[in-house]
Amino acid sequence: MSQGRKLRAGLIGLGAMGRNHGRVLSGLDGVELVGIVDPAGDPNGVLRAPVVPQLDDLLALGIDYAVVACPTALHEQVGLELARNGVCALIEKPLAQSVEAASRLVDAFESAGLVAGVGHIERYNPALQNLRTRLEAGELGEVFQVVTRRQGPFPHRIADVGVVMDLATHDIDLTAWVTGHDYASVSARTVSRSGRLHEDMVAVVGQLTDGTMVNHLVNWLSPLKERSTVITGDKGCFVADTLTADLTFYANAAIDTEWEALRAFRGVAEGDMVRYAIPKREPLLVEHERFRDAVEGKESDIVTLRQGLRTVQVAAALLRSATDGSTVDVRRGDPSVATEVVVPS
């Protein structure tokens, strides 16, 4: 690309998330939003870019990359067409609605030599970024357990996937990324209480490859909106609230006891609590800056399609576990991982 030329970006989908992508793209340094695809048009008329009905119309405008924010069921079709036309892509999470579809997207973009990423936005949450840095520095010591809670009212924007693919994929990705360890096994139970075809609550127990215990509680049946990640280790625990981007550390305290009966118990005591002051930039803006830099050929930390595929594999294993009551081995190299069940549509 020529020096000083702005990247030409397109947006596919003007739903709730698509409008946020459009807002960020409209003001992103070094990028020009040149067109938007949505058959329904732009009823709000806020974005200053032409809205066209078909992907072919957007491609005709000439774009360097596209943000794919259409329904999950369309990710594969849209992504493959972008890859065929030599267009880089940032695809909203989940990468696709099945392991097979996600694998085809990985193959298409890698064989074309194109930059492509997945919009797992929690990686750019300031609390989790700060937490990851502290874990890498050994501030928690050995990690014992990761517990996430992600619940709130039903998002009416979602129609084609259940709570596992829509919300639990956040927790799957952030857990593997923050700890630096992959999933080894998962077991899950789901329920559907809203009358929809898909599950709307899931409880997960899992283990990472280093032995760390993992628990996820995810639903969209609660009037309480909660986004919590708690990581416990031998020096205490970190609590990240990704709604407020706050990070708090609860330290273990070494307190001597004169009670003889308790001397043999090797437990922990409540120590100091520290709430960190951290810069709080908008995660979506940071995500776009990182992807823009990657398209420009700069070294940049983006969520790769292969990482997005791995998350879909684990999510599909959760649905399989919930269906047959099994504990599913999801370690890399297990042949069953590559052919997991298709997410119901």
Beta strands, then each sheet from edge to edge (+ up, - down):
strand 1: 7-12
strand 2: 31-37
strand 3: 51-52
strand 4: 65-68
strand 5: 88-92
strand 6: 116-119
strand 7: 143-151
strand 8: 183-191
strand 9: 201-208
strand 10: 213-219
strand 11: 226-233
strand 12: 236-241
strand 13: 246-253
strand 14: 269-275
strand 15: 328-329
sheet 1: 3+ 2+ 1+ 4+ 5+ 6+
sheet 2: 14+ 13- 12+ 11- 7+ 10+ 9- 8+ 15-
end
